């Protein structure tokens, strides 16, 4: 990772989610700014090498965390350790937004 400053970010849209890529490879961590259309989100999956933290900025989002669910709003922090099934859905009537920071443990430990 090199020192830098940028104001231009790649954006992608898929299945009701608009994602601004704030930070990515070759950094050992990824930061995504995600806007989620009502009723949309990410299906359940397992990240075997990534620890994740979601910070809710706007809206009401339902998170699957292992065998539990939680519906949270702005200011909530949701932590997902690697190996835990997880997913999310915007359950509100307006767009929701959260920041996702993930650390790929294979990249972190490989760089030290």
Buried (B, 14 or more C-beta within 10 A) or exposed (E): EEEEEEEEBEEEEEEBBBBBEBBEEEBBBBBBBBBBBBEBBBEEEEBEBBBBBBBBBBBBBBBBBEEEEEEBEBEBEBEBEBEBEBBBBBBBEEBBBBBBBBBBBEBBEEEE
